[in-house]
Amino acid sequence: MKVSDLRGILQYVPRFRERIFVVAIDGEIVASPNFANILLDLAVLRSLSIKVILVHGAAAQITQLASERGLAISNADGTGITDEATLKVSLEAVTNVMNEIMQGLTAVDLRAAYSNAIIAHPAGILGGVDFLHTGRVERVDTKSLHLFLNEGITPLIPPIGYDGEGKTFRVNSDAVALEVAEAMQAMKILFLSASDGVVVDGELIGQLSITEAEEFVKKKRAALDGGLLSKLDHAARACRLGVPRVHLLNGLHDEALLSEVFSQEGIGTMVYSNEYQQIRRVFKKDVRAIMTLIRQSVDSEELVKRTRADIVAHLEDYWVLEIDRNLVGCVALHIHPEQEIAELACLYVHKNHEGQGYGRKLMTFAEQLAAEKGMKQVLALSTQAFNYFQQKGGYTEVTPDVLPPERRKKYDAGARNSKVMVKAVSPGAKPPASGSP
């Protein structure tokens, strides 16, 4: 591990310390060679004082065990009908998975306890069909889970629930993770399956708001396999119920868990609640991060080179787009009050967040901020992104003669030959709320 990697992790530790993460692992991942690495990742989380609740599935093991015995099961994932034979096979498979996980946790020196914290009731008759031994989560025994966590014990929760009379029901592990996270006020749910996350046209979607996730489930169900569809649906529901972040990760990839939790970009799909984004003023402590953010664009001569002193001297002109407390975009607005013109500058969004409307969001914010300050026009100078300003922002190309005198001197001295574009704004308009996506 590089020193820079360690520093990157440490910036998250104060935020995550003593918070609860619900890690939901599909049975397919438990059976994979990478499961040993996931257990090591869990040990890292616990060493950083993050409280982990482990929820596991068993669909793959149930299907395999039934196949080995020549049995026809009614349902494997706990969403359909569970007849008597399927329940019996499920209990045996779940016990086998539990034993494998407990052995693994012991090997990485984690204390764990198998918990019967899920109180369930029958799913009942749905569409005229009795779902027999399939159950739904009625409530979660939070007291016992808190007792385990406070003693440094990792609770292990199976896809099985019990009612007040001791009857056993097969429940879906995605639903269990959601109910546990809500009841325990968890900070995150991390779903580990064999899917990379939400992929559209070959491109992984890194972040989805609650609304976007719900729309995806509603309109693009056919594009998702059943397991991923279930996780995305439960992710959106969990965020609606107060869980701030839900991550969909490929548990077959080494270091997927730590890479998602302790990096700005992550490697899976994250569904987030509405407080996820904000546009805020820049502080001196942000200057180095801004220079790092725009370095590639400066090197390619898309943006003008700025020194630390340049930014500090005009610090009040700079704004950043922050996603989960990480800087992913920036914009500057330089005011020329005599000419009632503002210059939109240093507009940049990290490449991993391109194509999601963040550049337009920063542009609109700056334009409305200019209007609030009484400016009548906004200027933008660009050597490579002029099509973006024209097509997305509605800017019109003009001659450099419209530049304020001081700005014109810099323009002529710079020899960048940037295209100059202008857009009229309405004085007095209020900038958009900076805390919403």
Buried (B, 14 or more C-beta within 10 A) or exposed (E): EEEEEEEEBEEBEEEBEEBBBBBBBBBBBBBBEBBEBBBBBBBBBBEBEBBBBBBBBBBBBBBBBBEEEEEEBBBBBBBBBBBEBBBEBBBBBBBBBBEBBBEBBEEBEBEBBBBEBBBBBBBEEEEEEEBBBBBBBBEBBEEBBBEBBEEEBBBBBBBBBBBEEEEBBBBBBBBBBBBBBBBBEBBBBBBBBBBBBBBEEEEBBBBBBBEBBBEBBEEEEEEBEEBBBBBBBBBBBBBEEEBBBBBBBBBBBBBBBBBBBBBBBBBBBBBBBEEBBBBEEBEEEBBEBBBEBBEEBBEEEBBBEBEEEEBEEBBEBBBBBBBBEBBBBBBBBBBBEEBBBBBBBBBBBBEEBEEBEBBBBBBBBBBBBBBBBEBBBBBBBBBEBBEBBBEEBEBEEBEBEBBBEEBBEEBEEEEEEBBBBBBBBEEEEEBBEBEEB
